[in-house]
Amino acid sequence: MKLVSFSYRGKDRIGVVNSDMKIVDLQLALAPEIVVPETMIEFIRLEERGLALAASALSCQKGGAIIPAEEITYQPPVVHPGKICGVALNNSASNSRKISAPDHPAFFLKPPSCLVGHLQPVTVRTYYGSVHPEPELALVIGKTARDVNAAEALEYIYGYSIFNDITGNRMRAEDLFHFQALYASEDDPDRIEQREQHLSYAGRYKGTDNFGVLGPWLVTRDEVEDPDNLSVSCRVNGETVAEDNTCYYNYKVAEIVSFISQFHTLSPGDIISCGTAFRPAKNRKSIHQANLQLTGGPIEISIESLGTQINPVIVEEREIGQWRLPTSE
């Protein structure tokens, strides 16, 4: 099933997509005495009972409960996830450029405030500098996961969606530290030693508002036969900038879930974005050349079995605000 969070006539709702690609409002489709959760996270927590409610709603013939997709405002399928984990440099196409790298999935966190939904504008302020899209497979966690074995990890996934991990290259460079990090010596814990490191924090270049697009919907796990073999494409302003497949991820979906669960408790509704599918189409530009400040939109990301996510781009001419306190002379 394809589950959606949306706004219609000023009210936030949960729905399921029928065979005509129309939206069935769960609350309006079901009997009045059936209470439908108000948020997707609450719905996910219902597990099989929730899916049974959605299946019942699909058989509804009430005219008022079936809404043409063009009349709704799409929200991210999970509007306020507890956390969004993004896996870094997980495409094997990047391996030749790695000077050194960990032998495990490296991941960062994006705030829920970065999210926008399908067909909603991605607003890029000019002071951000260079910004490009990153098409990725997203997992939505279905039940609490901690210290999960890889062999069982897929059972903790509720479903899949499309994620655009928008990235600010210039902000990444501006936030780069090249410094001497301090460590306790392995040979003598009482002695401090220095190690030269390069480090850039992801708070701005990954977590800025509008830097995460999720949707158009959440596709339940049963409809995706093999998440490790899904074709991915990305177009910006009509030009194809990526043609890829999730089979090129360094780490399989189950391994990613298992590894992250060894450190972070994963809760229902949490999002994991598995890494950028950025292999360029033959003889064409790559996503790293698709600076949204110059190209504009729309951004179109398609993933096999999951559909197509489309977002217009708005470039907002703006200088950064006066964030420093005035100095006294």
C-alpha positions as CSV (number, residue, x, y, z in Angstrom):
1,M,0.0,0.0,0.0
2,K,0.9,3.6,-0.5
3,L,0.2,5.7,2.6
4,V,0.2,9.5,2.5
5,S,0.1,12.4,4.9
6,F,-1.6,15.4,3.5
7,S,-3.6,18.6,4.0
8,Y,-7.0,19.0,2.6
9,R,-9.4,21.9,3.2
10,G,-7.2,23.2,6.0
11,K,-7.0,19.9,7.9
12,D,-4.1,17.5,8.3
13,R,-5.1,13.9,7.3
14,I,-3.8,10.4,6.6
15,G,-4.7,8.5,3.5
16,V,-4.1,5.6,1.3
17,V,-3.7,5.7,-2.5
18,N,-6.2,3.6,-4.5
19,S,-5.8,2.0,-7.9
20,D,-6.9,5.2,-9.7
21,M,-4.1,7.1,-7.9
22,K,-6.7,9.0,-5.9
23,I,-6.4,9.6,-2.1
24,V,-8.7,7.8,0.2
25,D,-9.1,9.7,3.5
26,L,-8.9,7.0,6.2
27,Q,-11.1,8.7,8.7
28,L,-13.8,9.6,6.2
29,A,-13.7,6.2,4.6
30,L,-14.1,4.2,7.8
31,A,-17.1,3.9,10.1
32,P,-17.5,6.9,12.5
33,E,-16.9,4.8,15.5
34,I,-13.4,3.7,14.2
35,V,-10.8,6.1,15.5
36,V,-7.9,6.7,13.0
37,P,-4.7,8.1,14.4
38,E,-3.9,11.7,13.6
39,T,-0.3,11.1,12.7
40,M,1.6,8.6,10.6
41,I,3.8,7.6,13.5
42,E,0.7,6.7,15.5
43,F,-0.6,4.8,12.5
44,I,2.7,2.9,12.1
45,R,2.6,1.9,15.8
46,L,-0.7,0.1,15.1
47,E,1.3,-2.4,12.9
48,E,-1.0,-5.0,11.3
49,R,-4.1,-3.4,12.7
50,G,-3.3,-0.2,10.9
51,L,-2.7,-2.0,7.6
52,A,-6.0,-3.7,8.0
53,L,-7.8,-0.4,8.5
54,A,-6.1,1.0,5.3
55,A,-7.1,-2.1,3.4
56,S,-10.7,-1.6,4.5
57,A,-10.6,2.0,3.4
58,L,-9.5,1.0,-0.1
59,S,-12.8,-0.7,-0.6
60,C,-14.7,2.4,0.3
61,Q,-17.0,3.9,-2.3
62,K,-18.0,7.1,-0.4
63,G,-17.6,10.0,-2.7
64,G,-16.5,12.4,0.0
65,A,-13.7,10.1,1.2
66,I,-12.0,9.8,-2.2
67,I,-10.0,12.9,-3.2
68,P,-8.2,13.6,-6.5
69,A,-4.5,13.8,-5.8
70,E,-4.3,17.2,-7.5
71,E,-6.6,18.7,-4.8
72,I,-4.4,17.8,-1.8
73,T,-1.3,19.3,-0.4
74,Y,1.3,16.6,0.1
75,Q,3.2,16.5,3.4
76,P,6.2,14.3,4.1
77,P,4.7,10.9,4.8
78,V,6.1,11.1,8.3
79,V,5.7,14.7,9.3
80,H,7.7,14.8,12.5
81,P,10.1,11.8,12.7
82,G,12.1,11.4,15.8
83,K,15.3,11.4,13.8
84,I,16.6,11.2,10.2
85,C,19.8,9.3,9.8
86,G,21.7,9.9,6.6
87,V,24.4,7.4,5.4
88,A,27.5,9.1,4.1
89,L,29.5,8.1,1.0
90,N,27.7,4.8,0.6
91,N,27.8,4.6,-3.2
92,S,30.7,2.4,-4.5
93,A,31.1,5.0,-7.3
94,S,32.8,7.2,-4.6
95,N,35.2,4.6,-3.4
96,S,38.1,5.5,-5.7
97,R,38.0,9.1,-4.3
98,K,38.4,8.0,-0.7
99,I,41.8,8.7,0.7
100,S,40.8,6.9,3.9
101,A,37.4,5.7,5.1
102,P,35.8,3.6,7.8
103,D,34.9,-0.1,7.3
104,H,31.3,0.5,8.4
105,P,28.4,2.8,7.5
106,A,29.1,6.3,8.6
107,F,26.0,8.3,9.3
108,F,24.9,11.8,10.3
109,L,21.6,13.2,11.6
110,K,19.3,15.7,9.9
111,P,16.6,17.6,11.9
112,P,12.9,16.9,11.1
113,S,12.6,20.7,10.5
114,C,14.5,20.2,7.2
115,L,11.6,18.2,5.7
116,V,9.2,19.2,2.9
117,G,6.8,17.1,0.9
118,H,6.2,16.1,-2.7
119,L,5.3,19.0,-5.0
120,Q,6.2,21.6,-2.3
121,P,8.8,24.2,-3.2
122,V,12.4,23.8,-2.2
123,T,13.5,27.3,-1.3
124,V,17.3,28.0,-1.6
125,R,18.6,31.3,-0.2
126,T,21.4,32.9,-2.2
127,Y,23.7,33.1,0.8
128,Y,23.8,29.3,1.1
129,G,26.0,29.2,-2.0
130,S,26.2,26.0,-4.1
131,V,23.4,23.5,-3.4
132,H,22.7,20.3,-5.2
133,P,20.2,17.4,-4.8
134,E,21.0,13.9,-3.8
135,P,18.5,11.1,-4.7
136,E,18.3,8.4,-2.0
137,L,16.3,5.4,-0.9
138,A,14.6,6.1,2.4
139,L,13.6,3.5,5.0
140,V,10.8,4.1,7.6
141,I,11.2,2.1,10.8
142,G,8.2,0.2,11.9
143,K,9.1,-1.0,15.4
144,T,11.6,-0.2,18.1
145,A,15.0,-1.5,17.1
146,R,18.1,-1.8,19.3
147,D,21.1,-4.1,18.7
148,V,19.3,-5.8,15.8
149,N,21.1,-8.6,13.9
150,A,21.4,-7.9,10.2
151,A,19.6,-11.2,9.4
152,E,16.5,-9.9,11.1
153,A,16.8,-6.2,10.3
154,L,14.4,-6.0,7.4
155,E,11.6,-7.1,9.8
156,Y,12.0,-3.7,11.5
157,I,11.3,-1.7,8.4
158,Y,7.7,-0.5,7.9
159,G,8.2,0.7,4.4
160,Y,10.2,2.8,1.9
161,S,10.1,6.2,0.4
162,I,12.2,8.6,-1.7
163,F,14.5,11.0,0.0
164,N,16.3,14.0,-1.5
165,D,19.2,14.7,0.8
166,I,19.8,18.3,-0.5
167,T,23.4,19.3,0.3
168,G,25.1,22.7,0.5
169,N,28.6,22.3,-0.8
170,R,29.8,25.8,0.0
171,M,28.6,25.6,3.6
172,R,30.4,22.2,4.0
173,A,33.6,23.9,2.9
174,E,33.0,27.0,5.1
175,D,32.5,24.7,8.2
176,L,35.6,22.7,7.6
177,F,38.1,22.5,10.5
178,H,41.7,21.5,9.9
179,F,43.1,21.1,13.4
180,Q,45.1,19.1,15.9
181,A,42.7,16.9,17.8
182,L,43.5,15.8,21.3
183,Y,43.5,12.2,22.4
184,A,44.6,10.3,25.4
185,S,47.6,8.2,24.3
186,E,46.9,4.5,23.8
187,D,50.3,3.7,25.3
188,D,49.9,6.1,28.3
189,P,46.4,7.2,29.2
190,D,47.9,10.0,31.4
191,R,49.5,11.6,28.3
192,I,47.7,13.7,25.8
193,E,48.7,13.5,22.1
194,Q,47.7,15.5,19.1
195,R,46.5,14.1,15.8
196,E,46.0,16.2,12.6
197,Q,42.4,15.9,11.4
198,H,40.0,17.4,8.9
199,L,36.4,17.7,10.0
200,S,33.2,19.4,8.8
201,Y,30.0,19.3,10.8
202,A,26.7,18.6,8.9
203,G,24.4,21.0,10.8
204,R,24.2,23.6,8.1
205,Y,25.1,21.8,4.9
206,K,22.8,18.9,5.5
207,G,20.2,20.2,8.0
208,T,19.1,23.6,6.7
209,D,15.4,24.1,6.2
210,N,14.1,22.5,2.9
211,F,17.3,20.3,2.7
212,G,15.2,17.1,3.0
213,V,12.4,16.1,0.7
214,L,10.4,12.9,1.6
215,G,7.7,11.4,-0.4
216,P,5.4,11.4,-2.3
217,W,4.2,8.5,-0.1
218,L,5.3,5.7,2.1
219,V,5.2,2.3,0.3
220,T,4.7,-0.6,2.7
221,R,7.5,-3.2,2.9
222,D,5.5,-6.0,1.2
223,E,5.4,-4.0,-2.1
224,V,9.2,-3.9,-2.4
225,E,10.7,-7.3,-3.3
226,D,14.3,-6.3,-3.0
227,P,15.4,-2.9,-1.7
228,D,19.0,-3.7,-2.7
229,N,18.1,-3.7,-6.4
230,L,16.1,-0.7,-7.3
231,S,16.8,1.6,-10.2
232,V,17.1,5.3,-9.3
233,S,17.1,8.4,-11.5
234,C,17.3,12.1,-11.0
235,R,16.4,15.0,-13.3
236,V,17.0,18.7,-12.7
237,N,15.2,21.2,-14.9
238,G,14.6,18.5,-17.4
239,E,18.2,17.2,-17.5
240,T,19.1,13.8,-16.3
241,V,21.9,14.0,-13.7
242,A,21.9,10.5,-12.2
243,E,21.0,7.0,-13.4
244,D,21.9,4.5,-10.7
245,N,20.7,1.5,-8.7
246,T,20.7,0.7,-5.0
247,C,22.7,-2.5,-5.8
248,Y,25.7,-0.1,-5.9
249,Y,25.4,0.8,-2.2
250,N,28.5,-0.4,-0.3
251,Y,26.2,-1.6,2.6
252,K,23.0,-3.4,2.1
253,V,19.8,-2.1,3.7
254,A,19.7,-4.7,6.4
255,E,23.4,-4.0,7.3
256,I,22.6,-0.2,7.6
257,V,19.7,-0.8,9.9
258,S,21.6,-3.3,12.1
259,F,24.7,-1.0,12.3
260,I,22.8,2.1,13.3
261,S,20.8,0.2,15.9
262,Q,24.0,-0.7,17.7
263,F,24.3,3.0,18.6
264,H,20.9,4.6,18.3
265,T,17.6,3.2,19.4
266,L,15.4,3.3,16.3
267,S,11.8,4.1,16.9
268,P,8.6,3.8,14.7
269,G,8.6,6.6,12.1
270,D,12.4,7.2,12.2
271,I,13.9,7.7,8.8
272,I,17.1,6.2,7.4
273,S,18.3,7.6,4.1
274,C,20.7,5.0,2.6
275,G,23.1,7.2,0.6
276,T,23.3,9.1,-2.7
277,A,22.6,7.4,-6.0
278,F,24.8,9.7,-8.1
279,R,26.2,7.7,-11.0
280,P,25.7,10.1,-13.9
281,A,23.9,9.2,-17.0
282,K,26.3,8.5,-19.9
283,N,27.8,11.7,-21.4
284,R,25.8,13.9,-19.1
285,K,26.2,16.1,-16.1
286,S,26.4,14.7,-12.6
287,I,24.3,15.9,-9.6
288,H,27.4,17.7,-8.4
289,Q,27.1,20.0,-11.3
290,A,23.4,20.6,-10.7
291,N,23.7,23.7,-8.6
292,L,20.1,24.7,-7.8
293,Q,21.1,28.3,-7.5
294,L,21.8,28.2,-11.3
295,T,19.6,25.4,-12.6
296,G,16.4,26.1,-10.8
297,G,13.9,23.3,-10.9
298,P,12.0,21.1,-11.0
299,I,13.8,18.3,-9.3
300,E,12.4,14.9,-10.2
301,I,13.6,11.7,-8.5
302,S,12.2,8.3,-9.5
303,I,12.9,5.0,-7.7
304,E,11.6,1.7,-9.0
305,S,8.5,0.5,-7.1
306,L,8.3,3.8,-5.2
307,G,7.2,6.3,-7.9
308,T,8.4,9.8,-8.6
309,Q,9.0,12.8,-6.3
310,I,8.8,16.2,-7.9
311,N,9.6,19.6,-6.4
312,P,9.9,23.1,-7.8
313,V,12.8,25.2,-6.8
314,I,12.7,28.8,-5.5
315,V,15.9,30.8,-5.4
316,E,15.4,33.5,-2.8
317,E,17.7,36.6,-3.2
318,R,18.7,37.2,0.4
319,E,21.7,38.1,2.5
320,I,22.4,36.5,5.9
321,G,20.9,38.4,8.8
322,Q,22.8,40.3,11.4
323,W,23.7,37.4,13.6
324,R,26.6,39.0,15.4
325,L,26.0,41.3,18.4
326,P,27.0,44.9,17.8
327,T,30.5,45.8,19.0
328,S,31.1,48.8,21.2
329,E,33.9,51.2,20.2
